[in-house]
Amino acid sequence: MRDRKTYFRRLLTATAVMLLLIAGAPAAFTQSAQGLAAGLERFYNQELTFGSCESFAASTLEEQLYVDPFNCARLEVPLDYNDPTGETMQIAVLRLPAQGEPSERIGSLVINPGGPGGSGMQVAVLSAVGLRDSPLLQRFDWVGFDPRSVGASSPAISCFTDAESDRGENKTTLLGTSGEWTTADTRELMEQCANGSGGEAVLAAVGTRNVARDMDVLRAALGDETLTFFGQSYGTRLGAVYAEMFPQNVRAMVLDGVLDPRQGSAERRLALHAGFQRSFDLMAEFCTQSPDCPLGTNSEQSTAVFQTLVQPLIDDPVPAGNGRTLNFFQATGGVGTGLYTAEAWPRVIDGIAQLKTEGRGDQLLAIHDGFHGRDSNGTWTNFIEANLAINCNDEERRTPEQEADLRRQIFKVNPFLDTGRDVEGVTRDACEFWPGEPTLGFPYAQDVEGLPDTLIISITGDPATPYGAGASLAEALGGTVLTVEGERHTVALEGINPCVNAIVADYLIDLEIPGEGDRCLL
């Protein structure tokens, strides 16, 4: 086995990029608190066969990440839990065995990185690097899985070719771009996804509740009587839904950067976009302290200056290197990506400056590509497609009139995204022809009983999941909120803050909850 310290050092650069921009045979399954539907026993009792991860890597980055000492396996789950004798799906699972003494091993720590559509396998590797000195790696098998429809799991959602994604045609909403969508367009989007993903039955089977069911099968197949879980961003929704469905099977949960379970789809999107505009304004204030700031010297005018730079890209994209161009959708997406953490602001500002002074989009396009899963060889992950599919299964659907009204409200609270174009009669819900009805339901995970105390982490300046959502989820689950002061989205999996690291380790290992009033500072 290669030297682990050398391996971890080699991955430090990849860790910084990815995390700033997002033993033994299993015991027989028993579930005394609720019976199993007929036919599910074979899934719960399966044994995972871990081996080389070579066949799981689909990109250059994954080839670098999925190596010894990590090993991989595939978990079989039913496509439809109401038809366990029917078609099945294969869930890709990655594991780093506990690094300490076998007698000190607690069990598995299962990770979900958010999205939805993010690869749990990738983030399991990167977080193991970031937390390489944490006692958590000594006490737990470190486990990440690609949820159904995502990454190395199969069948995976596929709606666009790499060439279409390179041209910026992988749009699953009109937000951040312009143009007219008709019923023919949204129907074609659904059909294109169905044709590339194994059919409409697959599209209708990838919601969060089915992922929670898969996670319970995974818990049993790993040999754990109860689940220890770490979810960030959307992963907090997955954790909350699992807690609602399987409270008796929970040992501990860390939920970092939480979605408010009481907010409906439109309300949550408005809160999210208000948070991103706040972060844009703070970035602009930071920028205007420099005399060469591309957003000017008056931060109150920065949004208007930005609009004059990016709105022309709707009709006239600019060169961005290697035969590609930067359009409005990619430019605003690149800037939005950089707002997830204050450390990324200088890079975003440099990209805006390049657009302003050179009329080029190389830097903003690179930020956009990195977050959305394009590697240096032009291979895209299915993050965007899986995000669409999961959200279509979860979120409330809207009429064209409701969609246009929501878009107007979003532009009001988040004007740096404003296209300057009329939205009436041109916007539609991308999910309007998606097969099946949404299965999540709002509110979810309310008044959950029989659940151990959960640790909920909320950052005061989180642009994507507002700070107040932590209190809402804590009330629903009976959890404890750890307040972290700073400007970023999620913190605990990165291993960058000693205060957070210590509190999370004490909770996951010894189930010790922080005291009232305990806070951490970024």
GUDOMAR-997673 format. One line per field, with one value per residue (C-alpha): residue number from 1; residue in three letters; x, y, z. Coordinates in steps of 0.001 Angstrom, whole numbers, plus 500000, padded with zeros to 6 digits. Layout:
num = [NUM/...] $
residu = [ALA/...] $
x = [X/...] $
y = [Y/...] $
z = [Z/...] $
REM end
This chain:
num = [1/2/3/4/5/6/7/8/9/10/11/12/13/14/15/16/17/18/19/20/21/22/23/24/25/26/27/28/29/30/31/32/33/34/35/36/37/38/39/40/41/42/43/44/45/46/47/48/49/50/51/52/53/54/55/56/57/58/59/60/61/62/63/64/65/66/67/68/69/70/71/72/73/74/75/76/77/78/79/80/81/82/83/84/85/86/87/88/89/90/91/92/93/94/95/96/97/98/99/100/101/102/103/104/105/106/107/108/109/110/111/112/113/114/115/116/117/118/119/120/121/122/123/124/125/126/127/128/129/130/131/132/133/134/135/136/137/138/139/140/141/142/143/144/145/146/147/148/149/150/151/152/153/154/155/156/157/158/159/160/161/162/163/164/165/166/167/168/169/170/171/172/173/174/175/176/177/178/179/180/181/182/183/184/185/186/187/188/189/190/191/192/193/194/195/196/197/198/199/200/201/202/203/204/205/206/207/208/209/210/211/212/213/214/215/216/217/218/219/220/221/222/223/224/225/226/227/228/229/230/231/232/233/234/235/236/237/238/239/240/241/242/243/244/245/246/247/248/249/250/251/252/253/254/255/256/257/258/259/260/261/262/263/264/265/266/267/268/269/270/271/272/273/274/275/276/277/278/279/280/281/282/283/284/285/286/287/288/289/290/291/292/293/294/295/296/297/298/299/300/301/302/303/304/305/306/307/308/309/310/311/312/313/314/315/316/317/318/319/320/321/322/323/324/325/326/327/328/329/330/331/332/333/334/335/336/337/338/339/340/341/342/343/344/345/346/347/348/349/350/351/352/353/354/355/356/357/358/359/360/361/362/363/364/365/366/367/368/369/370/371/372/373/374/375/376/377/378/379/380/381/382/383/384/385/386/387/388/389/390/391/392/393/394/395/396/397/398/399/400/401/402/403/404/405/406/407/408/409/410/411/412/413/414/415/416/417/418/419/420/421/422/423/424/425/426/427/428/429/430/431/432/433/434/435/436/437/438/439/440/441/442/443/444/445/446/447/448/449/450/451/452/453/454/455/456/457/458/459/460/461/462/463/464/465/466/467/468/469/470/471/472/473/474/475/476/477/478/479/480/481/482/483/484/485/486/487/488/489/490/491/492/493/494/495/496/497/498/499/500/501/502/503/504/505/506/507/508/509/510/511/512/513/514/515/516/517/518/519/520/521/522] $
residu = [MET/ARG/ASP/ARG/LYS/THR/TYR/PHE/ARG/ARG/LEU/LEU/THR/ALA/THR/ALA/VAL/MET/LEU/LEU/LEU/ILE/ALA/GLY/ALA/PRO/ALA/ALA/PHE/THR/GLN/SER/ALA/GLN/GLY/LEU/ALA/ALA/GLY/LEU/GLU/ARG/PHE/TYR/ASN/GLN/GLU/LEU/THR/PHE/GLY/SER/CYS/GLU/SER/PHE/ALA/ALA/SER/THR/LEU/GLU/GLU/GLN/LEU/TYR/VAL/ASP/PRO/PHE/ASN/CYS/ALA/ARG/LEU/GLU/VAL/PRO/LEU/ASP/TYR/ASN/ASP/PRO/THR/GLY/GLU/THR/MET/GLN/ILE/ALA/VAL/LEU/ARG/LEU/PRO/ALA/GLN/GLY/GLU/PRO/SER/GLU/ARG/ILE/GLY/SER/LEU/VAL/ILE/ASN/PRO/GLY/GLY/PRO/GLY/GLY/SER/GLY/MET/GLN/VAL/ALA/VAL/LEU/SER/ALA/VAL/GLY/LEU/ARG/ASP/SER/PRO/LEU/LEU/GLN/ARG/PHE/ASP/TRP/VAL/GLY/PHE/ASP/PRO/ARG/SER/VAL/GLY/ALA/SER/SER/PRO/ALA/ILE/SER/CYS/PHE/THR/ASP/ALA/GLU/SER/ASP/ARG/GLY/GLU/ASN/LYS/THR/THR/LEU/LEU/GLY/THR/SER/GLY/GLU/TRP/THR/THR/ALA/ASP/THR/ARG/GLU/LEU/MET/GLU/GLN/CYS/ALA/ASN/GLY/SER/GLY/GLY/GLU/ALA/VAL/LEU/ALA/ALA/VAL/GLY/THR/ARG/ASN/VAL/ALA/ARG/ASP/MET/ASP/VAL/LEU/ARG/ALA/ALA/LEU/GLY/ASP/GLU/THR/LEU/THR/PHE/PHE/GLY/GLN/SER/TYR/GLY/THR/ARG/LEU/GLY/ALA/VAL/TYR/ALA/GLU/MET/PHE/PRO/GLN/ASN/VAL/ARG/ALA/MET/VAL/LEU/ASP/GLY/VAL/LEU/ASP/PRO/ARG/GLN/GLY/SER/ALA/GLU/ARG/ARG/LEU/ALA/LEU/HIS/ALA/GLY/PHE/GLN/ARG/SER/PHE/ASP/LEU/MET/ALA/GLU/PHE/CYS/THR/GLN/SER/PRO/ASP/CYS/PRO/LEU/GLY/THR/ASN/SER/GLU/GLN/SER/THR/ALA/VAL/PHE/GLN/THR/LEU/VAL/GLN/PRO/LEU/ILE/ASP/ASP/PRO/VAL/PRO/ALA/GLY/ASN/GLY/ARG/THR/LEU/ASN/PHE/PHE/GLN/ALA/THR/GLY/GLY/VAL/GLY/THR/GLY/LEU/TYR/THR/ALA/GLU/ALA/TRP/PRO/ARG/VAL/ILE/ASP/GLY/ILE/ALA/GLN/LEU/LYS/THR/GLU/GLY/ARG/GLY/ASP/GLN/LEU/LEU/ALA/ILE/HIS/ASP/GLY/PHE/HIS/GLY/ARG/ASP/SER/ASN/GLY/THR/TRP/THR/ASN/PHE/ILE/GLU/ALA/ASN/LEU/ALA/ILE/ASN/CYS/ASN/ASP/GLU/GLU/ARG/ARG/THR/PRO/GLU/GLN/GLU/ALA/ASP/LEU/ARG/ARG/GLN/ILE/PHE/LYS/VAL/ASN/PRO/PHE/LEU/ASP/THR/GLY/ARG/ASP/VAL/GLU/GLY/VAL/THR/ARG/ASP/ALA/CYS/GLU/PHE/TRP/PRO/GLY/GLU/PRO/THR/LEU/GLY/PHE/PRO/TYR/ALA/GLN/ASP/VAL/GLU/GLY/LEU/PRO/ASP/THR/LEU/ILE/ILE/SER/ILE/THR/GLY/ASP/PRO/ALA/THR/PRO/TYR/GLY/ALA/GLY/ALA/SER/LEU/ALA/GLU/ALA/LEU/GLY/GLY/THR/VAL/LEU/THR/VAL/GLU/GLY/GLU/ARG/HIS/THR/VAL/ALA/LEU/GLU/GLY/ILE/ASN/PRO/CYS/VAL/ASN/ALA/ILE/VAL/ALA/ASP/TYR/LEU/ILE/ASP/LEU/GLU/ILE/PRO/GLY/GLU/GLY/ASP/ARG/CYS/LEU/LEU] $
x = [500000/501394/502459/499262/500959/502448/499066/497317/499908/499448/495722/495845/495430/492465/490934/491123/489476/486713/485766/485726/483551/481198/485266/484211/481125/477794/475619/472216/469650/467033/464481/462263/460686/459123/458627/460090/457938/458015/461040/463261/465088/467528/468602/469069/470965/473369/477094/479199/482333/484913/487803/489658/487972/489529/486316/484412/486472/484983/487252/490884/490206/488468/491367/493598/491212/489903/493116/494494/493818/490227/488168/484816/481726/478263/475036/471940/468626/465177/464288/460819/460512/456875/458054/461143/461074/461313/464222/467165/469778/473447/474703/478442/480057/483590/485181/488333/488599/489093/492772/492944/492919/490076/488875/488395/486291/482770/481277/480750/480400/478274/478712/476522/478023/474874/473801/471608/473725/477088/479319/479607/482534/484596/483880/484609/488138/488633/487224/489471/492382/491079/490437/493497/494587/491121/490395/487292/489407/490747/487331/485109/485093/484828/482033/480762/478195/476914/473138/470878/471154/474481/478028/479232/475845/473751/471634/472846/470874/472183/470517/473356/476483/479832/479780/476375/477641/480740/478510/476470/473391/473004/470429/467757/466123/465795/467119/470502/469812/467117/464996/461617/460644/457549/455772/457664/460974/460206/458750/461870/464071/462246/462391/466093/466771/464633/466381/469814/468976/467131/463554/460865/460676/464236/463444/460541/462527/465386/463774/465164/462813/464114/467697/466869/465579/468805/470798/469029/469850/473459/473520/472497/474881/477757/476899/475767/472758/472375/473477/476120/475645/477256/475295/476034/473772/471193/472650/470902/467569/468532/469509/466287/464154/466062/465459/461752/461496/463910/464333/464978/467971/469881/472957/474190/473846/475890/473897/475987/474474/470842/467772/464708/462219/459293/459938/458186/460092/459426/460054/463339/464557/463824/465718/468658/468812/468569/471568/473586/472832/474006/477258/477618/477232/479863/482218/481589/482445/485669/486401/485758/488486/490886/491169/491215/488040/486155/482856/483785/484528/480949/479663/476067/476436/478307/475279/474394/477994/477973/474726/476279/479117/477131/473743/475302/476489/472888/473202/476968/479066/482774/485770/486884/489713/489956/487191/484654/482707/481251/477533/475340/474318/477945/479143/476528/477000/480743/480234/477579/479909/482583/480158/480035/483113/484840/488194/487071/486166/489574/489362/485853/486944/489865/487416/485132/488175/489216/485724/485769/489291/489943/486469/487261/485656/488391/488560/484839/484255/486924/485152/481806/483267/485012/481859/479648/481957/484013/487523/490547/489839/486356/484482/481487/479997/476217/475873/473595/471377/471086/470321/467414/466095/466212/464635/461861/461051/461187/460098/456657/455822/454621/452428/453973/452324/453734/457169/457191/456101/458827/461454/460428/460687/464106/465395/464096/465988/468975/469404/472918/471148/468634/468665/466969/464432/460696/459802/456077/455080/458625/459304/458188/458930/461501/459781/456300/456455/458564/457031/455354/454369/456818/457262/459012/456163/456412/456935/458910/460572/458278/458015/460203/460123/462558/465574/468919/470142/471526/474291/473228/475843/474753/477085/475965/476990/476009/474835/473076/471385/470460/471497/467934/467196/469299/466893/463948/465520/466653/463087/461781/464373/465115/468690/471347/472615/476305/476672/479727/480506/481827/481152/480943/478656/479429/482613/482882/484003/486845/488742/489722/488488/489917/486904/484414/486691/486841/483103/482185/484654/483407/479836/480374/482695/481308/477872/478736/476612/478175/477040/474465/476158/479178/480263/483082/484707/486017] $
y = [500000/503412/505867/507609/510872/511180/510422/513029/515693/515008/515672/518951/521124/519129/519367/523154/523468/520969/521845/525594/525166/522430/496178/492967/491172/492922/491576/490165/492929/493362/496127/495565/499014/498583/495592/495209/495061/491627/491270/493883/491346/490436/494059/494574/491311/491763/491763/494458/493297/496056/496159/498443/501734/501838/501069/503747/506686/508586/511650/512605/513944/510742/508686/510664/510363/506788/504970/502930/503147/503793/500880/500627/498461/498515/498353/496923/498669/498455/501058/501158/500230/499333/496720/495116/492225/494596/496503/497476/500230/500064/502558/503276/503250/504307/503499/504347/501758/503155/503952/503179/500016/497636/497600/501399/501366/502735/501953/503779/507522/508069/511371/513312/516497/518217/519513/517663/515839/516016/512952/511530/509427/512428/514388/511368/511332/515088/515392/512559/514681/517836/515982/513721/514640/514204/511319/510667/508820/506592/505649/505409/503804/506875/506194/508204/507103/508525/508701/507020/508857/510499/509955/506357/504949/503419/504134/507746/510720/511960/514795/516548/515611/517042/519193/520628/521416/523081/525320/526312/524473/522423/524819/523348/526674/530088/531715/533208/533350/534567/533312/531731/528268/526657/523473/521810/522859/521500/518308/517860/518363/515576/513254/513965/513079/509932/508737/509194/507830/504550/505736/507709/505215/506163/509882/509367/507287/509546/511726/512280/509814/506984/508079/507928/504372/503515/504936/502656/499664/500896/501174/497538/496335/498087/496126/499076/498740/502532/505263/507907/510538/513745/515867/519335/521705/519531/516653/518190/517642/514028/513606/515200/512987/509903/510964/511368/507948/505933/507734/504487/503782/507006/507075/510601/513271/516350/518658/521545/524437/523428/523739/524906/521979/524358/526454/525571/525641/529266/530625/528731/529961/533559/533171/531618/534383/537102/535474/535451/539128/539908/538060/539840/543186/542228/541135/544467/546373/544365/545076/548824/549237/548868/551719/549258/547413/546373/547121/550772/552663/553023/549715/550929/551011/547717/545640/548106/548074/544287/544242/546433/543911/540675/541484/541948/538330/537222/538055/538264/535744/536559/534330/532120/530013/526668/527612/528172/531273/532736/533519/535252/531949/530863/534281/534691/531040/531566/534617/532841/529906/532235/533681/530426/531495/534824/533231/532952/536635/537732/535094/536216/539858/538940/537204/540241/542438/540227/540499/544279/545054/542282/541288/537679/535113/532538/533045/533174/530149/528208/528955/527904/524696/523695/523871/522176/519244/519694/518262/519424/516912/518265/515478/516637/514963/514663/517143/519522/516758/514933/518207/518753/515201/515123/518552/517584/514691/516876/520424/521933/522544/525879/527110/529466/532391/531306/530762/534232/535792/533915/534990/538651/538285/536646/539504/541922/540269/539206/541884/540849/537985/540258/539790/543103/541262/540745/537429/537357/534508/533166/531257/527763/525213/522824/519983/520496/517279/515279/511822/511247/513695/515233/512889/514958/517082/520384/520818/517657/516132/517845/516880/513813/511651/509063/510762/511268/514840/516051/518623/521405/523856/527277/530000/533588/534703/531600/532772/529548/528301/531258/531151/531108/527779/526079/527004/525802/522397/522116/522662/520038/517392/518371/519228/521627/524538/525428/529009/529739/533383/534075/534251/530900/527965/524907/524338/521042/518644/520927/520589/524270/525418/523885/524972/523280/520248/519629/520033/517753/515074/515169/514808/512012/509981/510569/512038/515204/518202/521708/523913/526640/529729/527903/529570/529261/532017/531552] $
z = [500000/499038/501728/502834/503770/500278/498762/500905/500070/496354/496662/498626/495527/494298/497751/497828/494410/494905/498452/497905/494896/496541/507748/507741/506475/507104/509844/509003/508675/511354/511528/514499/514476/511064/508852/505395/502305/500736/498496/500160/502333/499568/499239/502979/503383/500474/501114/499497/497705/497921/495487/493100/492186/488722/486828/488769/487480/484538/484502/484904/488397/489472/488129/490486/493439/493280/494184/497077/500052/498910/497665/495915/495582/494038/496029/494360/495085/493486/490897/492461/496127/495528/493016/494582/492104/489153/487674/489853/490081/491046/493626/493500/496961/497991/501337/503251/506044/509552/510060/513782/515842/514904/518508/518362/515199/515747/512345/509046/508511/505403/503525/501110/499608/498400/495035/494533/491999/493755/493879/497370/496223/495161/498318/500510/499114/499280/502804/503959/502766/504431/507707/507484/511040/512540/514916/512813/510238/512996/514336/511246/507857/505618/503099/500167/497619/494359/494860/492349/489009/489943/488725/488780/489836/487087/485288/485490/484262/480907/478989/477139/475216/476251/473104/474016/477509/476085/473964/477023/475804/478986/480423/482631/483464/481866/485009/484224/480502/478161/475332/474977/476138/474716/475727/472877/474468/477935/476474/474352/477429/479269/476244/475727/479364/479169/476019/477579/481023/480522/480130/481900/484768/485731/485568/487978/490484/491575/494251/497717/499418/497258/497984/501718/501220/499378/502265/504700/502497/502423/506209/506517/503805/505582/508705/510816/513090/513087/510697/511346/508663/507463/504999/503708/501760/499920/501946/504961/503186/502540/506193/507431/505168/506327/509942/509198/507513/509683/513037/514897/512635/513364/515604/514833/512134/511283/508994/507668/505671/505994/503812/505707/505700/506138/503040/499807/496535/495579/499080/499343/495957/496907/500176/498330/495727/498362/500025/496818/496168/499701/498990/495630/497407/499992/497208/495473/498676/498898/495228/495356/497965/495033/492497/489575/490627/487444/489221/489772/492957/494250/495591/495381/491582/491271/490287/487527/486271/486275/484283/481581/481293/481161/479625/476141/476378/475850/472145/471737/473707/473996/473228/476114/474666/472875/470471/473241/474208/477396/477375/479961/481585/482020/483182/485900/486842/487229/489425/491489/492014/493376/495922/497889/499834/500433/499604/495976/495564/494160/491442/490476/490404/488133/485806/485692/485026/482095/480635/481011/479795/477279/476159/477016/479311/479907/483665/484401/482189/484096/487395/485904/484466/487672/489754/487196/486631/483444/483564/481594/478812/478183/479974/482002/485039/485089/487959/486028/484644/487979/489712/487335/487703/491497/491807/489387/491714/494836/494132/493673/490023/488681/485878/483281/485062/488417/486883/485330/488622/490506/488014/488426/492195/491873/489729/492361/495239/493103/490428/489377/487569/485812/482037/481375/479242/479630/481277/480555/478270/477810/481033/481890/484600/483149/485025/483585/481502/483946/484486/487829/490522/493049/496009/498679/500030/501935/504765/505393/508463/510958/514635/514227/517325/518632/517036/518828/519133/515796/515262/512888/511624/510347/509078/509604/506100/504156/500691/499676/502847/505077/508701/510051/508371/511052/513825/511748/511133/514753/515921/513504/514442/518025/517129/518430/516313/516194/514966/512826/512099/508627/504898/503143/502392/504589/506543/508419/505673/504597/507864/507722/511136/514345/516411/514079/513666/517411/518007/515100/516225/519833/518620/516100/518334/521828/520973/522899/521904/522113/524948/524556/523222/521789/518530/516038/513997/510453] $
REM end
